[in-house]
Amino acid sequence: MAIDTLDARLIELLAREPRIGVLEASRRLGVARGTAQARLEKLRARGVIRGFGPEIDPAAIGFPVTAFVTLEITQGVGEQLRVHLRRVPEVLELHTITGQGDLLCRLVARSNEDLQRVIDEVVCFPGIVRSSTVIALSNPVPLRLIPLVRHAAAGSAGGLPGAVGPGGVGVVGPLGEVDAGVGEGGAVAGPAEAEEPDQVGEVAEPGQVGQAGRPQRPLR
């Protein structure tokens, strides 16, 4: 399912500041708090946003070696092998693949010597016919999703800079660089000053006065 420019801006904001509150997020995006809350709930329901957990660097917790292991297996052992690999904590990912081999594992180790122990633990399963290992020397392009999010949103808006997205929200480039677009109530959307973040999903009291002196409506 496609995402639009407001979705992309919200995703990027949450990726950079996962503890930002809905009120502050809505202010920075130039939309009503209810709009930001509804978009966030929709993105979570669709599985676009799967959580707000911390990003862990394996090297920082003592596992600086990354390797990719290709496994060729016999027929009928796939599910049992997946159960086996889930029990190896150093196996971070497992993919079924085409071409040479059947499965591709990404795993980490404490050292090259420790890598041998991890590989031995992986390949001890009797259904593995052959394995091959490559060690990653560096990671010049770490896992990144924000450029893909921007690309997806640009596609849904026709790729036109400065286009007005759904709900009259202007299309943006990188966060904070807002192209001219009509905001809520016909106002031109623009970047906002940062303020102390509140907790995501915090509900305003009925009648509470928010930014620009407007009453905040309670979430339903």
N, C-alpha and C positions, 0 to 999 in steps of 0.2 A: 504494500500500500504506500502511496506517495505521501511525502511530507511537504508542507509549504514553508514559506519564509519565516513566519512567526514560530512554527515548530522548531526550525533550525536555530533561530536566535535563542529560544528557550533552552534547547539542548546544549548549545555552546556555553551559555551562561551557567547552567548547572554543572557542566563538565569542568569549568574553570573555578567555580565557587559552589561546591556541592552543599554547603551549609547555608546558602542564602535563603532568606524567607520569601514566601510568595508575595507579600506586600512590596518588598524591595525589588523583587524580580519584575513585578508588574510595572513599577515606576520606571525601571531602566528600559523596559520594552515599550513603554508608552501606551499601555493598554490597561483596562480595568482589572482589578484584582480577581474578580470572578472569571474573567476571560483566561488569565494566566493559570488559575486553579483548574479550570475545565480542560485546558490544553494539557497540563501536566497529568491529570487523571487519565485523559484519553491516550497519551503516549505510553503511560504505564500499562493500561489495559491492553493495548495493542502489542506490548512487548518491545517497543522501541527503546524505552528506558527500563532496564531490568533491575536497577538498584542504585544506591548511592554509597556503596562501600568504598573503602580506601583502595588505591592501587598499590600493590605490593611489588617491590623490586627484589627478586630472589637473591641477587648478589649482595644486597644490603643485609640479608638475614643469613648469610654464610654459604650461598650456593652460586658462585660466580661462573660456573661452567654450564653452558647450554649446548645440547646436542640433539640431533634429529635421527631417529632410528626407523628404518623401513623394515617391515616384517612381511615375510611371505608365509602364509599359513595353509594348512590342509582344510578341505571343505568340512563344514559342519561344526567347527570349533569356535566360530566367531564370538558367540555370546559368552561362552566360558572364558575365553581369552580376555574379553572386555572386563569381566568380573575380576580376573586375575590382575589386570593392569590397574584397575581402580584401587587395588590394595597397595600399590607401590606409590608412596607419597611424592617421589621425585618425578613421576609422570604427570606433567601439567596438562597435556592435551593429547587427544587421540583422534585421528581422522581416517576414514576409509578412503582409498584412493584408486585411481585408474593407473594403467601402465605397469611398470615393473614393481611388484610388491602389492600387498593388499591393505596394509595399515601403515600410517605414519605417526610416530610418537614424538612429541617434544618433551624433553626431560632435562633436568638440571642435576648438578652434582657439586660436591664441596671442592673437588680437585680432579685432575685427570686420573689419578689413582682411584679416587672414589667413584669416578664414572664407570670404571671397569666393574665395580661391585654392583652398581645400579643396572648396568646392561646384563650382567649375569642373572640378576633377579628378574629382569624382564623376560629374557629368552629361556629361562628354565622350564617354561610351559611346554609340554610335550607336543602340542599341535603346531609349533613354529618350525617351519622347514628351513628357512634361511633368513638372515638378518644382515643389514649393513648400517654403518653409523658414520655420520659426518658431524664434526665439532664446529660450532659457530665461533669465528674469531672475533667478530665485532657485530654491533647492531646499529648500522648507520641510519636506518629508517625504522625506529621503534613502532610498535602497533599504534596506529592513529586512525581516528574515525571522524574527527571534525571536518577535514577536507572533503570526505565522502558525504557527510551530512550537508555541507554547503552545496556540493555538486548536485545532490538529489533535489534540494530545494530550488536551485537555479533552474533545473529541468522542469519542475512543476510550474515555475513562473515564466517559462519560455526563455530563460537565460537573459532577460533584459534588465540591465542595471537601472535602478531607480523605479522599477515597476511597482505598482501597488498590489500587494497580495490580498488574500481573503480578509475580510473585515476591515479593509482600508489601511492595512499595516504596510509601511514601506519596506522594500527589499533592502537588506543590508549585506555588506561584505563582512570582514572580520568584526568581532564584537566591539561595539562602541563607535564604529564608523557607519553612521546611518545615512543612507541616501535619502533624498527628499521624498517623503511619502506622507499621505494624509493619515493622521492619527485619530484618536478617539475624539468625537465631537468636531471633526474638521480641522483639528490642530495639526501642525506639522510636527512629526515625530523627530526627536533629537536625543543626543546622549544626555544622561542625567548624572548629577553628582552622586558619589558613593556615600552610603551611610551605614551605620552599624547593622550587620545582618541579624535578622530574626530567624527563628526556627522554621524550616519548611513545613507548610501545612498549618501554621498557627492561625487560629480563628480570631477575627476581630470581635470585640464586644459590640452589640447593636448600638448604633448611634455614635460610635467612636469616630472622631475626626481624624482623617488621614492626611496624606500629602495634598497640597494645594487647597487645604481647607474643606475638602469634600468628605461627606460622611461615608464611612466604610460599611458596606452591607455584609452581614454575617453569611458565611458559607452554608450551603444546604447539602 
